[in-house]
Amino acid sequence: MDQLIHFLSANSNIRHATPESADFADLREQFVIQETRTPGIIVRPRTIEDIASLVKVLTINNLPFSVRGGGHDMFGRTVVEDGVSIDMREVSHIHVDKASHTARVGGGVIILDLHREFDKQKVTTAHAVTPTVGFTGWAIHGGYGLLSTNYGLGSDQIVGARVVDGQGNIVDADETLLTAIRGGGGSVAVIYELVIKVYPSEKILGGFVAYQSADLVATIRQYNENYRKLKYEKIPPAMGLFQGVIDGPGGRLFTIFVLWSSSDLEEGQKWVDRVAELAPIAVKNVAPTTILEFSELVATLTEKKSYATIFCPGFYDLTPEVTDVIGTYAKNRPNYPGPAFGIHELRAEAPREFANSVFNARDPHFLVEILALAASPEAFEELREWGQRFYDALMKTDPANVYPISYIPLNPDERLDFRLIYGRRYEILKKAKQQYDPSNAFKHSVVRP
Ligand SMILES: Cc1cc2nc3c(=O)[nH]c(=O)nc-3n(C[C@H](O)[C@H](O)[C@H](O)COP(=O)(O)OP(=O)(O)OC[C@H]3O[C@@H](n4cnc5c(N)ncnc54)[C@H](O)[C@@H]3O)c2cc1C
């Protein structure tokens, strides 16, 4: 560590914090509260040259390091105990180029800040449902969200990148490297900047529909049976839906977040009404708004930091067998404010140009996020046990319906079989890894092929 401290004192443009620094506690904070795993030092580069020199100093001196964006890894893998945390949040530029329908986005930009800038420019892009997540950390691992069916996954938005490779070289990514970045996470490079696709966006329809939930098992089953039928009528790709159960002031409610992302709001309203009819309705609150306003609403529903973990099985279909388990466990969840689960869907109509990507989970499927989020360790333990039982019950349903590809960010290391996850794209990722990070400098990234 002395070599790094020496380097930082000679390069005072790179800010840093040690456990003795007044701002250390704030800087190390992540979405998941971690009382034990603490970085030895947090370094805060601003330029790509800073990152390149840092990677050189760290690798030459064999110092363990990890890269931090929005700090939303659910298993705390963003931090190496006593290691160096390269905190990317100072790399926060956002430049929209309307002529090329792209934007350059710094590797530490938080999605809510992206929405704020895009709102001014009247554009948008695919994004995570929860806007406190880091855009790069979300996009490079796949990136599900309410615009996935309209515009594709996060990885599919990436058209360029400026990075620092495992040897500290500054690289404008070629197609080989871009292919690895699209789904390969931070395993081959530190991403200084992504160039992403953007789409015109002004008014959208956004909000939620809550259904009568006295009998959660019946409501969730009915909604999903009717939803399956509605899909035969070809729901337009602009309609994004995210189902979940929330404990609110009105009790426990089965709720769907709705985001209609086309400018044809009249058509959107018709489809919102169809969705509202899928089960007996309690409240419908979907109105013309902007992606920014909608995301600000979602942000109010998510804790800033929690004792937390997640269980995230995938299914080809939400069959009655699966929804009955979801309903049963939603009903018997310990009382706690906030969401019990959320369901992402990759629909068949999602754009399918993904030849140049290692992200392999491309069949239509659902991801069930079982959330154990609590403000105290005691409440967390109770929720974690409930989540484990919920997961085990889901995994006892028809094995042929279980989607075999785990979503890396939302699964613990013991459930990550990278060969299985990347399938025939595994060798492409390995080849890029050998080319850009032959000495495995990024061994602490979430993806470890
Ligand atoms: C509340 C919550 C909501 C979520 N919602 C969604 C959702 O709607 N859809 C979805 O698909 N996922 C979702 N996720 C998962 C989330 O997208 C991933 O965990 C993502 O990796 C988090 O990125 P981050 O930058 O915030 O986190 P971090 O913990 O900072 O980063 C995670 C890892 O990404 C890599 N990384 C991040 N930035 C860089 C960079 N600039 N260069 C190189 N590597 C980098 C590093 O390996 C790092 O360890 C959610 C997670 C949480 C906690």
The ligand as a Tripos MOL2 file, in Angstrom:
@<TRIPOS>MOLECULE
LIG
   53    58     1     0     0
SMALL
NO_CHARGES

@<TRIPOS>ATOM
      1 C1        -32.0970   -1.7870   -5.5630 C.3       1 LIG1
      2 C2        -31.5700   -2.5050   -6.7810 C.ar      1 LIG1
      3 C3        -32.3070   -2.4670   -7.9490 C.ar      1 LIG1
      4 C4        -31.8320   -3.1140   -9.0990 C.ar      1 LIG1
      5 N1        -32.6030   -3.0760  -10.2360 N.ar      1 LIG1
      6 C5        -32.1840   -3.7260  -11.3550 C.ar      1 LIG1
      7 C6        -32.9670   -3.7070  -12.5540 C.ar      1 LIG1
      8 O1        -34.0450   -3.1020  -12.6230 O.2       1 LIG1
      9 N2        -32.4910   -4.3820  -13.6370 N.ar      1 LIG1
     10 C7        -31.3040   -5.0540  -13.5930 C.ar      1 LIG1
     11 O2        -30.9280   -5.6430  -14.6130 O.2       1 LIG1
     12 N3        -30.5400   -5.0780  -12.4830 N.ar      1 LIG1
     13 C8        -30.9470   -4.4250  -11.3690 C.ar      1 LIG1
     14 N4        -30.1710   -4.4430  -10.2400 N.ar      1 LIG1
     15 C9        -28.8540   -5.1050  -10.2860 C.3       1 LIG1
     16 C10       -27.7990   -4.0690  -10.7150 C.3       1 LIG1
     17 O3        -28.0710   -3.6600  -12.0530 O.3       1 LIG1
     18 C11       -26.3950   -4.6920  -10.6850 C.3       1 LIG1
     19 O4        -26.0990   -5.1530   -9.3970 O.3       1 LIG1
     20 C12       -25.3420   -3.7020  -11.1390 C.3       1 LIG1
     21 O5        -24.1320   -4.3790  -11.3860 O.3       1 LIG1
     22 C13       -25.1250   -2.5940  -10.1380 C.3       1 LIG1
     23 O6        -24.2670   -1.6270  -10.6750 O.3       1 LIG1
     24 P1        -23.6620   -0.4970   -9.7260 P.3       1 LIG1
     25 O7        -22.6610    0.2650  -10.5100 O.co2     1 LIG1
     26 O8        -24.7570    0.2510   -9.0780 O.co2     1 LIG1
     27 O9        -22.9910   -1.3600   -8.5840 O.3       1 LIG1
     28 P2        -21.4780   -1.5870   -8.1160 P.3       1 LIG1
     29 O10       -21.6360   -2.4810   -6.9370 O.co2     1 LIG1
     30 O11       -20.7710   -0.3100   -7.9470 O.co2     1 LIG1
     31 O12       -20.8430   -2.3630   -9.3170 O.3       1 LIG1
     32 C14       -21.0510   -3.7340   -9.5240 C.3       1 LIG1
     33 C15       -19.8870   -4.2640  -10.3430 C.3       1 LIG1
     34 O13       -19.9650   -3.7330  -11.6500 O.3       1 LIG1
     35 C16       -18.6560   -3.5030  -12.1600 C.3       1 LIG1
     36 N5        -18.5480   -2.0910  -12.5260 N.ar      1 LIG1
     37 C17       -19.3540   -1.0720  -12.1600 C.ar      1 LIG1
     38 N6        -18.9580    0.0680  -12.7810 N.ar      1 LIG1
     39 C18       -17.8880   -0.2610  -13.5310 C.ar      1 LIG1
     40 C19       -17.0300    0.4700  -14.4030 C.ar      1 LIG1
     41 N7        -17.2070    1.7820  -14.6510 N.pl3     1 LIG1
     42 N8        -16.0150   -0.1940  -15.0190 N.ar      1 LIG1
     43 C20       -15.8270   -1.5260  -14.8050 C.ar      1 LIG1
     44 N9        -16.6010   -2.2620  -13.9940 N.ar      1 LIG1
     45 C21       -17.6220   -1.6270  -13.3700 C.ar      1 LIG1
     46 C22       -17.6800   -3.9240  -11.0800 C.3       1 LIG1
     47 O14       -17.2880   -5.2770  -11.3030 O.3       1 LIG1
     48 C23       -18.5150   -3.8430   -9.8150 C.3       1 LIG1
     49 O15       -18.0750   -4.7190   -8.8050 O.3       1 LIG1
     50 C24       -30.5970   -3.8130   -9.0750 C.ar      1 LIG1
     51 C25       -29.8540   -3.8410   -7.8870 C.ar      1 LIG1
     52 C26       -30.3450   -3.1960   -6.7460 C.ar      1 LIG1
     53 C27       -29.5550   -3.2510   -5.4770 C.3       1 LIG1
@<TRIPOS>BOND
     1     1     2 1
     2     2     3 ar
     3     2    52 ar
     4     3     4 ar
     5     4     5 ar
     6     4    50 ar
     7     5     6 ar
     8     6     7 ar
     9     6    13 1
    10     7     8 2
    11     7     9 ar
    12     9    10 ar
    13    10    11 2
    14    10    12 ar
    15    12    13 ar
    16    13    14 ar
    17    14    15 1
    18    14    50 ar
    19    15    16 1
    20    16    17 1
    21    16    18 1
    22    18    19 1
    23    18    20 1
    24    20    21 1
    25    20    22 1
    26    22    23 1
    27    23    24 1
    28    24    25 2
    29    24    26 1
    30    24    27 1
    31    27    28 1
    32    28    29 2
    33    28    30 1
    34    28    31 1
    35    31    32 1
    36    32    33 1
    37    33    34 1
    38    33    48 1
    39    34    35 1
    40    35    36 1
    41    35    46 1
    42    36    37 ar
    43    36    45 ar
    44    37    38 ar
    45    38    39 ar
    46    39    40 ar
    47    39    45 ar
    48    40    41 1
    49    40    42 ar
    50    42    43 ar
    51    43    44 ar
    52    44    45 ar
    53    46    47 1
    54    46    48 1
    55    48    49 1
    56    50    51 ar
    57    51    52 ar
    58    52    53 1
@<TRIPOS>SUBSTRUCTURE
     1 LIG1         1 GROUP 0 **** ****
